[in-house]
Amino acid sequence: MSDTDSFIDEVTEEVRRDRLFGYLRRYGWIAVLVVVLIVGGASWSEFRKAQNRAAAQDLGDAMIAALAENEPGARAEALSGLDAQTPGSAAVLQLMVSAFQSESDQTDAAVAGLNAVATDGDVPEIYRQIASFKALILQSDTMPAADRRVQFEALAAPGAPLRLLAEEQLALIDMSEGLTGPAIDRLQAILQDAEVTPALQQRVTQVIVALGGTPQALPGANG
């Protein structure tokens, strides 16, 4: 390489460096801002996570203290005064409140709280279904069977998390209306379902026998 070529390369490299430094002087603040935003965002995220953990721990401690009350009514009242930070935790809290209210002859208040959870679109679906199911159970003696049937049928839709429990309740409604055959058929279908739990399987088997039917074993089950 000639001296001329070497000189040209050095000048070219120098121009490149000058341009780079010029860009840094002109736009370097953008890079600094990006770094600040990234670091600041990460710090804020960690701060929020710490806050959420602390809030969850405080709520848990308060719930434990409320559960230490001797009477169900007192527990319900203590739990009602707690402040949940998320729709999910609020739903769980209300489920507990309603449970204790139902144990202390406050059925109407329990049902109202459960229905509020069941119709809250911000609450996870599983909690809404549980709340709806429990509200229907509490109204077994006060809501017409036809109305309960409609709502339990909605809970028994394919893929619904409580569908087998809802089917069990529908069978009980059949029994209360003297529909023994349909009740047994419905219970046999529960017994044949691959998702049936041991506890539900035992209950269903006992009812089928009580109704004069013969339980059909789950396909592939032993014994």
Phi and psi restraints in degrees (value plus and minus 20) as a CYANA .aco file:
   2 SER   PHI     -96.2   -56.2
   2 SER   PSI     144.1   184.1
   3 ASP   PHI     -81.4   -41.4
   3 ASP   PSI     -53.7   -13.7
   4 THR   PHI     -84.8   -44.8
   4 THR   PSI     -65.3   -25.3
   5 ASP   PHI     -82.1   -42.1
   5 ASP   PSI     -62.4   -22.4
   6 SER   PHI     -82.5   -42.5
   6 SER   PSI     -60.5   -20.5
   7 PHE   PHI     -84.1   -44.1
   7 PHE   PSI     -62.5   -22.5
   8 ILE   PHI     -83.0   -43.0
   8 ILE   PSI     -61.6   -21.6
   9 ASP   PHI     -82.6   -42.6
   9 ASP   PSI     -62.0   -22.0
  10 GLU   PHI     -83.4   -43.4
  10 GLU   PSI     -62.4   -22.4
  11 VAL   PHI     -83.9   -43.9
  11 VAL   PSI     -63.8   -23.8
  12 THR   PHI     -80.4   -40.4
  12 THR   PSI     -64.6   -24.6
  13 GLU   PHI     -83.0   -43.0
  13 GLU   PSI     -58.4   -18.4
  14 GLU   PHI     -85.8   -45.8
  14 GLU   PSI     -60.6   -20.6
  15 VAL   PHI     -82.2   -42.2
  15 VAL   PSI     -61.6   -21.6
  16 ARG   PHI     -81.3   -41.3
  16 ARG   PSI     -63.8   -23.8
  17 ARG   PHI     -83.4   -43.4
  17 ARG   PSI     -62.3   -22.3
  18 ASP   PHI     -81.1   -41.1
  18 ASP   PSI     -60.9   -20.9
  19 ARG   PHI     -85.5   -45.5
  19 ARG   PSI     -62.0   -22.0
  20 LEU   PHI     -81.2   -41.2
  20 LEU   PSI     -66.5   -26.5
  21 PHE   PHI     -83.4   -43.4
  21 PHE   PSI     -54.8   -14.8
  22 GLY   PHI     -85.4   -45.4
  22 GLY   PSI     -62.8   -22.8
  23 TYR   PHI     -82.9   -42.9
  23 TYR   PSI     -61.0   -21.0
  24 LEU   PHI     -83.9   -43.9
  24 LEU   PSI     -61.8   -21.8
  25 ARG   PHI     -85.9   -45.9
  25 ARG   PSI     -55.1   -15.1
  26 ARG   PHI    -102.9   -62.9
  26 ARG   PSI     -61.3   -21.3
  27 TYR   PHI    -137.8   -97.8
  27 TYR   PSI     -15.8    24.2
  28 GLY   PHI     -78.3   -38.3
  28 GLY   PSI     -50.9   -10.9
  29 TRP   PHI     -82.1   -42.1
  29 TRP   PSI     -47.3    -7.3
  30 ILE   PHI     -86.3   -46.3
  30 ILE   PSI     -65.3   -25.3
  31 ALA   PHI     -81.7   -41.7
  31 ALA   PSI     -61.8   -21.8
  32 VAL   PHI     -81.8   -41.8
  32 VAL   PSI     -63.2   -23.2
  33 LEU   PHI     -83.1   -43.1
  33 LEU   PSI     -61.8   -21.8
  34 VAL   PHI     -80.4   -40.4
  34 VAL   PSI     -65.7   -25.7
  35 VAL   PHI     -80.3   -40.3
  35 VAL   PSI     -64.9   -24.9
  36 VAL   PHI     -81.2   -41.2
  36 VAL   PSI     -62.6   -22.6
  37 LEU   PHI     -85.3   -45.3
  37 LEU   PSI     -61.4   -21.4
  38 ILE   PHI     -83.8   -43.8
  38 ILE   PSI     -68.7   -28.7
  39 VAL   PHI     -84.6   -44.6
  39 VAL   PSI     -63.6   -23.6
  40 GLY   PHI     -84.2   -44.2
  40 GLY   PSI     -60.3   -20.3
  41 GLY   PHI     -84.0   -44.0
  41 GLY   PSI     -62.2   -22.2
  42 ALA   PHI     -84.0   -44.0
  42 ALA   PSI     -61.3   -21.3
  43 SER   PHI     -85.0   -45.0
  43 SER   PSI     -62.2   -22.2
  44 TRP   PHI     -84.6   -44.6
  44 TRP   PSI     -59.4   -19.4
  45 SER   PHI     -82.3   -42.3
  45 SER   PSI     -64.3   -24.3
  46 GLU   PHI     -85.0   -45.0
  46 GLU   PSI     -57.7   -17.7
  47 PHE   PHI     -83.4   -43.4
  47 PHE   PSI     -64.3   -24.3
  48 ARG   PHI     -85.4   -45.4
  48 ARG   PSI     -60.3   -20.3
  49 LYS   PHI     -82.0   -42.0
  49 LYS   PSI     -62.0   -22.0
  50 ALA   PHI     -83.9   -43.9
  50 ALA   PSI     -60.8   -20.8
  51 GLN   PHI     -82.2   -42.2
  51 GLN   PSI     -64.8   -24.8
  52 ASN   PHI     -83.4   -43.4
  52 ASN   PSI     -60.8   -20.8
  53 ARG   PHI     -82.9   -42.9
  53 ARG   PSI     -63.1   -23.1
  54 ALA   PHI     -84.4   -44.4
  54 ALA   PSI     -61.6   -21.6
  55 ALA   PHI     -84.1   -44.1
  55 ALA   PSI     -61.3   -21.3
  56 ALA   PHI     -84.7   -44.7
  56 ALA   PSI     -60.5   -20.5
  57 GLN   PHI     -86.0   -46.0
  57 GLN   PSI     -61.2   -21.2
  58 ASP   PHI     -83.4   -43.4
  58 ASP   PSI     -62.3   -22.3
  59 LEU   PHI     -84.0   -44.0
  59 LEU   PSI     -62.4   -22.4
  60 GLY   PHI     -81.3   -41.3
  60 GLY   PSI     -63.8   -23.8
  61 ASP   PHI     -82.3   -42.3
  61 ASP   PSI     -61.6   -21.6
  62 ALA   PHI     -86.7   -46.7
  62 ALA   PSI     -57.1   -17.1
  63 MET   PHI     -86.2   -46.2
  63 MET   PSI     -61.7   -21.7
  64 ILE   PHI     -81.7   -41.7
  64 ILE   PSI     -61.4   -21.4
  65 ALA   PHI     -84.3   -44.3
  65 ALA   PSI     -59.6   -19.6
  66 ALA   PHI     -86.3   -46.3
  66 ALA   PSI     -58.4   -18.4
  67 LEU   PHI     -89.8   -49.8
  67 LEU   PSI     -33.4     6.6
  68 ALA   PHI     -95.9   -55.9
  68 ALA   PSI     -32.1     7.9
  69 GLU   PHI     -83.3   -43.3
  69 GLU   PSI     126.1   166.1
  70 ASN   PHI     -97.0   -57.0
  70 ASN   PSI     -58.4   -18.4
  71 GLU   PHI    -118.7   -78.7
  71 GLU   PSI     121.9   161.9
  72 PRO   PHI     -76.2   -36.2
  72 PRO   PSI     -59.1   -19.1
  73 GLY   PHI     -83.1   -43.1
  73 GLY   PSI     -60.4   -20.4
  74 ALA   PHI     -87.2   -47.2
  74 ALA   PSI     -57.9   -17.9
  75 ARG   PHI     -84.3   -44.3
  75 ARG   PSI     -64.0   -24.0
  76 ALA   PHI     -80.8   -40.8
  76 ALA   PSI     -62.6   -22.6
  77 GLU   PHI     -86.0   -46.0
  77 GLU   PSI     -62.6   -22.6
  78 ALA   PHI     -85.0   -45.0
  78 ALA   PSI     -62.2   -22.2
  79 LEU   PHI     -87.2   -47.2
  79 LEU   PSI     -54.0   -14.0
  80 SER   PHI     -83.6   -43.6
  80 SER   PSI     -45.8    -5.8
  81 GLY   PHI    -104.4   -64.4
  81 GLY   PSI     -20.8    19.2
  82 LEU   PHI    -105.8   -65.8
  82 LEU   PSI     132.9   172.9
  83 ASP   PHI    -132.5   -92.5
  83 ASP   PSI      91.3   131.3
  84 ALA   PHI    -108.9   -68.9
  84 ALA   PSI     126.2   166.2
  85 GLN   PHI    -111.1   -71.1
  85 GLN   PSI     -39.7     0.3
  86 THR   PHI    -149.6  -109.6
  86 THR   PSI     136.9   176.9
  87 PRO   PHI     -77.5   -37.5
  87 PRO   PSI     -58.1   -18.1
  88 GLY   PHI     -84.3   -44.3
  88 GLY   PSI     -67.7   -27.7
  89 SER   PHI     -87.7   -47.7
  89 SER   PSI     -54.2   -14.2
  90 ALA   PHI     -84.2   -44.2
  90 ALA   PSI     -58.5   -18.5
  91 ALA   PHI     -85.6   -45.6
  91 ALA   PSI     -65.0   -25.0
  92 VAL   PHI     -80.6   -40.6
  92 VAL   PSI     -62.1   -22.1
  93 LEU   PHI     -81.1   -41.1
  93 LEU   PSI     -64.5   -24.5
  94 GLN   PHI     -87.4   -47.4
  94 GLN   PSI     -55.5   -15.5
  95 LEU   PHI     -79.8   -39.8
  95 LEU   PSI     -60.9   -20.9
  96 MET   PHI     -88.5   -48.5
  96 MET   PSI     -62.5   -22.5
  97 VAL   PHI     -79.3   -39.3
  97 VAL   PSI     -67.3   -27.3
  98 SER   PHI     -83.6   -43.6
  98 SER   PSI     -56.4   -16.4
  99 ALA   PHI     -82.0   -42.0
  99 ALA   PSI     -65.0   -25.0
 100 PHE   PHI     -93.3   -53.3
 100 PHE   PSI     -52.6   -12.6
 101 GLN   PHI     -83.2   -43.2
 101 GLN   PSI     -60.8   -20.8
 102 SER   PHI     -86.1   -46.1
 102 SER   PSI     -46.2    -6.2
 103 GLU   PHI    -101.2   -61.2
 103 GLU   PSI     -32.0     8.0
 104 SER   PHI    -139.6   -99.6
 104 SER   PSI      13.6    53.6
 105 ASP   PHI      38.7    78.7
 105 ASP   PSI      15.1    55.1
 106 GLN   PHI    -137.0   -97.0
 106 GLN   PSI      31.0    71.0
 107 THR   PHI     -81.0   -41.0
 107 THR   PSI     -62.8   -22.8
 108 ASP   PHI     -80.5   -40.5
 108 ASP   PSI     -63.7   -23.7
 109 ALA   PHI     -85.7   -45.7
 109 ALA   PSI     -58.5   -18.5
 110 ALA   PHI     -83.1   -43.1
 110 ALA   PSI     -65.6   -25.6
 111 VAL   PHI     -84.2   -44.2
 111 VAL   PSI     -61.8   -21.8
 112 ALA   PHI     -80.9   -40.9
 112 ALA   PSI     -63.1   -23.1
 113 GLY   PHI     -85.5   -45.5
 113 GLY   PSI     -60.8   -20.8
 114 LEU   PHI     -86.6   -46.6
 114 LEU   PSI     -61.5   -21.5
 115 ASN   PHI     -85.3   -45.3
 115 ASN   PSI     -52.6   -12.6
 116 ALA   PHI     -84.4   -44.4
 116 ALA   PSI     -60.6   -20.6
 117 VAL   PHI     -87.2   -47.2
 117 VAL   PSI     -62.6   -22.6
 118 ALA   PHI     -83.3   -43.3
 118 ALA   PSI     -46.4    -6.4
 119 THR   PHI    -125.6   -85.6
 119 THR   PSI     -12.2    27.8
 120 ASP   PHI    -109.1   -69.1
 120 ASP   PSI      89.9   129.9
 121 GLY   PHI     -86.1   -46.1
 121 GLY   PSI     -36.7     3.3
 122 ASP   PHI    -103.6   -63.6
 122 ASP   PSI     -31.6     8.4
 123 VAL   PHI    -106.7   -66.7
 123 VAL   PSI     118.7   158.7
 124 PRO   PHI     -73.0   -33.0
 124 PRO   PSI     124.7   164.7
 125 GLU   PHI     -75.4   -35.4
 125 GLU   PSI     -60.5   -20.5
 126 ILE   PHI     -81.4   -41.4
 126 ILE   PSI     -59.6   -19.6
 127 TYR   PHI     -88.8   -48.8
 127 TYR   PSI     -56.7   -16.7
 128 ARG   PHI     -85.5   -45.5
 128 ARG   PSI     -59.6   -19.6
 129 GLN   PHI     -88.2   -48.2
 129 GLN   PSI     -61.3   -21.3
 130 ILE   PHI     -81.2   -41.2
 130 ILE   PSI     -64.5   -24.5
 131 ALA   PHI     -82.4   -42.4
 131 ALA   PSI     -63.9   -23.9
 132 SER   PHI     -82.4   -42.4
 132 SER   PSI     -63.1   -23.1
 133 PHE   PHI     -82.1   -42.1
 133 PHE   PSI     -67.7   -27.7
 134 LYS   PHI     -84.8   -44.8
 134 LYS   PSI     -58.2   -18.2
 135 ALA   PHI     -82.8   -42.8
 135 ALA   PSI     -60.4   -20.4
 136 LEU   PHI     -86.1   -46.1
 136 LEU   PSI     -60.0   -20.0
 137 ILE   PHI     -81.3   -41.3
 137 ILE   PSI     -62.3   -22.3
 138 LEU   PHI     -87.6   -47.6
 138 LEU   PSI     -39.7     0.3
 139 GLN   PHI    -124.3   -84.3
 139 GLN   PSI       0.9    40.9
 140 SER   PHI     -78.9   -38.9
 140 SER   PSI     -53.2   -13.2
 141 ASP   PHI    -116.0   -76.0
 141 ASP   PSI     -26.7    13.3
 142 THR   PHI    -138.8   -98.8
 142 THR   PSI     -44.8    -4.8
 143 MET   PHI    -114.7   -74.7
 143 MET   PSI     115.0   155.0
 144 PRO   PHI     -74.7   -34.7
 144 PRO   PSI     123.6   163.6
 145 ALA   PHI     -78.4   -38.4
 145 ALA   PSI     -56.5   -16.5
 146 ALA   PHI     -82.8   -42.8
 146 ALA   PSI     -59.5   -19.5
 147 ASP   PHI     -89.5   -49.5
 147 ASP   PSI     -61.4   -21.4
 148 ARG   PHI     -84.7   -44.7
 148 ARG   PSI     -57.6   -17.6
 149 ARG   PHI     -80.2   -40.2
 149 ARG   PSI     -65.2   -25.2
 150 VAL   PHI     -79.7   -39.7
 150 VAL   PSI     -64.3   -24.3
 151 GLN   PHI     -93.5   -53.5
 151 GLN   PSI     -57.1   -17.1
 152 PHE   PHI     -88.0   -48.0
 152 PHE   PSI     -53.0   -13.0
 153 GLU   PHI     -83.6   -43.6
 153 GLU   PSI     -55.9   -15.9
 154 ALA   PHI     -85.0   -45.0
 154 ALA   PSI     -58.8   -18.8
 155 LEU   PHI     -93.4   -53.4
 155 LEU   PSI     -39.2     0.8
 156 ALA   PHI    -113.4   -73.4
 156 ALA   PSI      -8.7    31.3
 157 ALA   PHI     -80.8   -40.8
 157 ALA   PSI     127.8   167.8
 158 PRO   PHI     -73.8   -33.8
 158 PRO   PSI     111.5   151.5
 159 GLY   PHI      68.1   108.1
 159 GLY   PSI     -30.8     9.2
 160 ALA   PHI     -89.4   -49.4
 160 ALA   PSI     121.5   161.5
 161 PRO   PHI     -84.5   -44.5
 161 PRO   PSI     -46.8    -6.8
 162 LEU   PHI    -129.8   -89.8
 162 LEU   PSI       2.1    42.1
 163 ARG   PHI     -80.9   -40.9
 163 ARG   PSI     -60.0   -20.0
 164 LEU   PHI     -90.1   -50.1
 164 LEU   PSI     -58.4   -18.4
 165 LEU   PHI     -85.4   -45.4
 165 LEU   PSI     -58.1   -18.1
 166 ALA   PHI     -86.4   -46.4
 166 ALA   PSI     -58.9   -18.9
 167 GLU   PHI     -82.7   -42.7
 167 GLU   PSI     -57.9   -17.9
 168 GLU   PHI     -81.2   -41.2
 168 GLU   PSI     -63.2   -23.2
 169 GLN   PHI     -86.4   -46.4
 169 GLN   PSI     -56.7   -16.7
 170 LEU   PHI     -83.6   -43.6
 170 LEU   PSI     -57.3   -17.3
 171 ALA   PHI     -84.3   -44.3
 171 ALA   PSI     -58.4   -18.4
 172 LEU   PHI     -86.1   -46.1
 172 LEU   PSI     -56.6   -16.6
 173 ILE   PHI     -85.4   -45.4
 173 ILE   PSI     -61.8   -21.8
 174 ASP   PHI     -76.3   -36.3
 174 ASP   PSI     -65.5   -25.5
 175 MET   PHI     -82.0   -42.0
 175 MET   PSI     -61.7   -21.7
 176 SER   PHI     -85.4   -45.4
 176 SER   PSI     -42.5    -2.5
 177 GLU   PHI    -119.1   -79.1
 177 GLU   PSI     -11.2    28.8
 178 GLY   PHI      58.3    98.3
 178 GLY   PSI      -6.2    33.8
 179 LEU   PHI    -112.4   -72.4
 179 LEU   PSI      50.0    90.0
 180 THR   PHI     -83.7   -43.7
 180 THR   PSI     -64.9   -24.9
 181 GLY   PHI     -79.3   -39.3
 181 GLY   PSI     -73.4   -33.4
 182 PRO   PHI     -79.7   -39.7
 182 PRO   PSI     -54.6   -14.6
 183 ALA   PHI     -84.0   -44.0
 183 ALA   PSI     -65.7   -25.7
 184 ILE   PHI     -83.6   -43.6
 184 ILE   PSI     -62.7   -22.7
 185 ASP   PHI     -79.3   -39.3
 185 ASP   PSI     -62.6   -22.6
 186 ARG   PHI     -86.5   -46.5
 186 ARG   PSI     -60.6   -20.6
 187 LEU   PHI     -88.3   -48.3
 187 LEU   PSI     -57.8   -17.8
 188 GLN   PHI     -83.1   -43.1
 188 GLN   PSI     -57.3   -17.3
 189 ALA   PHI     -84.8   -44.8
 189 ALA   PSI     -58.7   -18.7
 190 ILE   PHI     -82.9   -42.9
 190 ILE   PSI     -64.5   -24.5
 191 LEU   PHI     -83.0   -43.0
 191 LEU   PSI     -49.7    -9.7
 192 GLN   PHI    -105.1   -65.1
 192 GLN   PSI     -29.9    10.1
 193 ASP   PHI     -94.1   -54.1
 193 ASP   PSI     114.8   154.8
 194 ALA   PHI     -85.9   -45.9
 194 ALA   PSI     -39.1     0.9
 195 GLU   PHI    -117.0   -77.0
 195 GLU   PSI     -14.5    25.5
 196 VAL   PHI     -85.3   -45.3
 196 VAL   PSI     116.1   156.1
 197 THR   PHI    -106.9   -66.9
 197 THR   PSI     138.4   178.4
 198 PRO   PHI     -76.5   -36.5
 198 PRO   PSI     -61.7   -21.7
 199 ALA   PHI     -84.3   -44.3
 199 ALA   PSI     -65.6   -25.6
 200 LEU   PHI     -86.6   -46.6
 200 LEU   PSI     -58.9   -18.9
 201 GLN   PHI     -79.0   -39.0
 201 GLN   PSI     -62.5   -22.5
 202 GLN   PHI     -85.7   -45.7
 202 GLN   PSI     -64.5   -24.5
 203 ARG   PHI     -82.1   -42.1
 203 ARG   PSI     -66.9   -26.9
 204 VAL   PHI     -82.4   -42.4
 204 VAL   PSI     -63.2   -23.2
 205 THR   PHI     -78.5   -38.5
 205 THR   PSI     -65.0   -25.0
 206 GLN   PHI     -82.7   -42.7
 206 GLN   PSI     -61.0   -21.0
 207 VAL   PHI     -88.3   -48.3
 207 VAL   PSI     -61.5   -21.5
 208 ILE   PHI     -79.4   -39.4
 208 ILE   PSI     -64.7   -24.7
 209 VAL   PHI     -83.1   -43.1
 209 VAL   PSI     -62.3   -22.3
 210 ALA   PHI     -82.3   -42.3
 210 ALA   PSI     -49.7    -9.7
 211 LEU   PHI    -106.2   -66.2
 211 LEU   PSI     -20.1    19.9
 212 GLY   PHI      70.2   110.2
 212 GLY   PSI      -9.1    30.9
 213 GLY   PHI    -114.7   -74.7
 213 GLY   PSI     153.6   193.6
 214 THR   PHI    -135.0   -95.0
 214 THR   PSI      93.4   133.4
 215 PRO   PHI     -79.5   -39.5
 215 PRO   PSI     115.9   155.9
 216 GLN   PHI    -118.8   -78.8
 216 GLN   PSI     104.6   144.6
 217 ALA   PHI     -85.3   -45.3
 217 ALA   PSI     130.0   170.0
 218 LEU   PHI     -81.5   -41.5
 218 LEU   PSI     110.8   150.8
 219 PRO   PHI     -73.4   -33.4
 219 PRO   PSI     109.3   149.3
 220 GLY   PHI      67.2   107.2
 220 GLY   PSI     -26.2    13.8
 221 ALA   PHI     -98.7   -58.7
 221 ALA   PSI     130.3   170.3
 222 ASN   PHI    -109.2   -69.2
 222 ASN   PSI     129.4   169.4
